[in-house]
Amino acid sequence: GMDGAPSPPSPAGLSAYVVVSQLLGLTLLATTGAWLGRYRGGVAWHSPLQFNVHPLCMVLGMVFLQGDALLVYRVFRHEAKRSTKALHALLHGLALLIALVGIVAVFEFHRTKGIPDMYSLHSWCGMAAFVLYLLQWLLGCGFFLLPGASFSLRGRYKPQHVFFGLALFVLSIAVCLLGITEMLLFNIRDSYSHFVSEGVLANTLGVLLVAFGLVVGYVLTRDDWKRPPLAEELALSMDFKTLTEGESPGGGS
């Protein structure tokens, strides 16, 4: 807080949900690692195991880091808006980079094996999610991080930014579920229906992905958990209101 005043505490329940989300996120990564390590031979770049880089990077980037980037505004409630924004953009940027590595891995693997690209529903939705995520990140940086966008332009774009942020997170999880199913049907089609341990582990990973999405989604959509505007932000928006609403005398537009 300013003037050495203590920051007001986080709302009851928020911290618990955030902790649960992080535990779920780490469990997700461990489960992905266990699946690839135990049943798929592990992860390596220039080798037949290059494909396995893909699911690992996608879960880490497009789910765990993207989810954490969305939570930044709920967790860092009383830090300067600018540094919170920078962290938000940084985590999303890191998620994009890791996802890009995962996409390159699968294309290279397909090329060396002579497997066709981009024919499955998973790949269509996945590529759409990645391209839209990149676009969302570039627009976010342009509107909110770089100087230049006017206050009113930011205000008009913000609801779209918030909606598509959550929508792309949901889409990313859905694409992972499609990918897990596809991987199981490629690798253990004949034994999957017998509840073999690999199938059960991969299904569990899917359930964990859904749980992570639900917890993060709940934190993001609770109105009373939104980041309270700091004093200086309130002053700015009041000035802005006076400016814009003062333009039409008599209140008629």
Sequence and secondary structure as in RCSB ss.txt:
>XXXX:A:sequence
GMDGAPSPPSPAGLSAYVVVSQLLGLTLLATTGAWLGRYRGGVAWHSPLQFNVHPLCMVLGMVFLQGDALLVYRV
FRHEAKRSTKALHALLHGLALLIALVGIVAVFEFHRTKGIPDMYSLHSWCGMAAFVLYLLQWLLGCGFFLLPGAS
FSLRGRYKPQHVFFGLALFVLSIAVCLLGITEMLLFNIRDSYSHFVSEGVLANTLGVLLVAFGLVVGYVLTRDDW
KRPPLAEELALSMDFKTLTEGESPGGGS
>XXXX:A:secstr
 GGG       TTHHHHHHHHHHHHHHHHHHHHHHHHHHS    SSSGGGGGHHHHHHIIIIIIIHHHHHHHHHH
S SS HHHHHHHHHHHHHHHHHHHHHHHHHHHHHHHHHT   S SHHHHHHHHHHHHHHHHHHHHIIIIISTT  
HHHHHHHHHHHHHHHHHHHHHHHHHHHHHHHHHHHHHHTTTGGGT HHHHHHHHHHHHHHHHHHHHHHHHH GGG
S    HHHHHHHHHHHHHHHTTSGGG  
